[in-house]
């Protein structure tokens, strides 16, 4: 039986793993609270859930999340250069 669909080429698998490794490395290097915010948001936590999980004021979550995103971006670009960021 043949399964239809896209099967990634070895170079695509390598690129995907490389990007995952880079993200993990950057998350490990930014402040813990920033990394927690980004990871929880990426799995679908709402602002309210983020506030509850991390004991933050719900009114502060948006600002803190924005700062976390900027910290991640800055560290990613510092480590891997501007040409790697989309």
LINBELCOR-V946781 format. One record per run of one state. SS is the DSSP state (H for helix, E for strand, - for the rest). FROM is the first residue (numbers start at 1). TO is the last residue. Records with the same first field share a line. If there is no record, write none. Layout:
# LINBELCOR-V946781
SS = FROM-TO ; FROM-TO
This chain:
# LINBELCOR-V946781
- = 1-9 ; 30-31 ; 43-46 ; 55-57 ; 81-81 ; 85-86
H = 10-29 ; 32-42 ; 47-54 ; 58-80 ; 82-84
